[in-house]
Amino acid sequence: MNAQLHHLDPLISEFETAEAEAAYREWVLVKVAEARACTKPVIPHDQVMAEVEALIASKRARV
């Protein structure tokens, strides 16, 4: 099968072809479905940021 690629306008789309856009959309939908099905406990954003900031501060203190 010799499929002709239809290039998209870069001012309108981030993707070169409709096929690339469809593949990305499918990938995103799979990732979202996986994330929604995940049963791991949710960590609040503020907690994660506090831990990261503490880690960065400890690394800076060593220098």
N, C-alpha and C positions, 0 to 999 in steps of 0.2 A: 504494500500500500504506500503510495507516494502522496502524503498529505502536504498540501501547500500551507505554509504558515502565513497568517495574516497579521502583519505588524500593526500595533496600536500606536496612536499619537502620544508621544511622551508628555505632552502638555495636559493630557486627559487621564492617562493611566500610568502607573508605576511599572507596568509589565510590558515586555516587548510584544507578546502575543496573547491572544485570548486563551490559548491552551495553557500558557504559563500562569495566567491569572486564575483559571479554573483549578489548576493543580495546587496553587497556593491556598485558594479558598478551601479546598478539600482538606489540606494539611491543617489549616487553622481549625476547621470544624472538628477534626479528629482530636486535636490537642485540647480544645474546649470540652469535648465530651469526656476525655480522660480526666481532666481536672475536676469536672463536676462529679464524676464517679469516685474520686479519691476519698478515702475515709480517714486520712491522716488528720490530726487536730489542726485547726486553723490558728495561725500565729498573728496577732494584731500587728499592723504596720508600725505603730509607735514602738512596740517592743523590739521588733527587728531593727529599726533605726537606732534605738538606744544601744542595743548590743553592738551594732556595727560602729557607732560613734565611739563606744568604749574601747573596742578593738583598735580603731585608728589612733585614739589617744594613747593607748599603751604602746603601740608601735612607734609613735613620735617620741615618747618619753625615753625610749631606748637609744635614740640617736644622739 
